[in-house]
Amino acid sequence: MPSLVGSEMCIRDSSLGITPSIKSHLESHGILYIGDLIHLNEQYLMEIWGIGPVTLDKIKTKLNENGAWFGMDVIRVGNHWYRRKQGLITD
């Protein structure tokens, strides 16, 4: 069983400091939870989505609290994110 890494924390949580316009933009693209951001790149979030460095640090801290980081390989099941196990492939 893969290990749980994501949380159900909604991007609307005010402690993250995401502005209402960015929240709406993220939600319009199906990004509703902090775990939905795991597969994205930090630079991408700052340049394309307009998330500032302070907010990015808050998001990274929340991800790290759950053993997650940007760019990790995860599977979403419901409102939870699980780390994909890397298996050894032999012929």
C-alpha positions as CSV (number, residue, x, y, z in Angstrom):
1,M,0.0,0.0,0.0
2,P,1.4,3.4,-0.9
3,S,2.0,5.8,1.9
4,L,-0.3,8.8,2.5
5,V,1.3,12.1,1.8
6,G,-1.4,14.6,1.1
7,S,-4.0,16.3,3.2
8,E,-7.6,17.4,2.7
9,M,-6.7,21.0,3.4
10,C,-8.7,23.2,1.0
11,I,-6.9,26.0,-0.9
12,R,-9.6,28.3,0.6
13,D,-8.0,28.0,4.0
14,S,-7.1,31.5,5.0
15,S,-3.8,30.5,6.7
16,L,-2.2,29.8,3.3
17,G,-2.6,33.5,2.3
18,I,-3.8,32.7,-1.3
19,T,-5.7,35.7,-2.6
20,P,-9.3,35.3,-3.6
21,S,-8.6,35.9,-7.3
22,I,-5.9,33.2,-7.3
23,K,-8.2,30.8,-5.4
24,S,-10.9,31.3,-8.0
25,H,-8.4,30.7,-10.8
26,L,-7.0,27.5,-9.2
27,E,-10.5,26.2,-8.5
28,S,-11.6,26.9,-12.1
29,H,-8.8,24.5,-13.1
30,G,-9.9,21.8,-10.6
31,I,-7.3,22.6,-8.0
32,L,-9.3,22.5,-4.8
33,Y,-6.9,21.0,-2.2
34,I,-3.3,21.6,-1.2
35,G,-2.6,18.1,-2.4
36,D,-3.6,19.1,-5.9
37,L,-0.5,21.3,-6.0
38,I,2.0,18.5,-5.3
39,H,2.6,17.5,-8.9
40,L,3.3,21.2,-9.9
41,N,6.6,23.0,-10.0
42,E,7.3,26.0,-7.6
43,Q,8.4,28.2,-10.5
44,Y,5.3,27.4,-12.5
45,L,3.1,28.4,-9.6
46,M,4.9,31.7,-9.2
47,E,5.1,32.6,-12.9
48,I,1.8,31.3,-14.3
49,W,-0.5,31.3,-11.3
50,G,0.9,34.5,-9.6
51,I,1.5,32.9,-6.2
52,G,4.0,35.0,-4.3
53,P,7.0,33.7,-2.3
54,V,5.4,34.1,1.1
55,T,2.3,32.1,0.1
56,L,4.6,29.5,-1.7
57,D,6.5,29.1,1.5
58,K,3.3,28.5,3.5
59,I,2.2,25.9,0.9
60,K,5.6,24.2,1.0
61,T,5.5,24.1,4.8
62,K,2.1,22.5,4.8
63,L,3.2,19.9,2.2
64,N,6.3,19.1,4.2
65,E,4.3,18.6,7.3
66,N,2.6,15.8,5.4
67,G,5.8,14.4,4.0
68,A,5.1,15.8,0.6
69,W,7.0,18.2,-1.7
70,F,6.5,19.8,-5.1
71,G,7.1,17.5,-8.0
72,M,6.7,14.2,-6.2
73,D,4.9,11.3,-7.9
74,V,1.6,10.8,-6.2
75,I,-1.8,9.2,-6.8
76,R,-5.0,10.9,-5.8
77,V,-7.7,8.7,-4.2
78,G,-10.7,10.8,-3.2
79,N,-9.3,13.7,-1.2
80,H,-6.0,12.0,-0.2
81,W,-2.7,11.7,-2.0
82,Y,-0.5,8.7,-1.9
83,R,3.2,8.4,-2.8
84,R,3.7,6.0,-5.7
85,K,6.0,3.2,-4.8
86,Q,9.0,2.8,-7.1
87,G,9.5,-0.9,-7.8
88,L,12.6,-2.6,-9.2
89,I,11.9,-3.7,-12.7
90,T,13.7,-6.9,-13.8
91,D,13.6,-8.8,-17.1
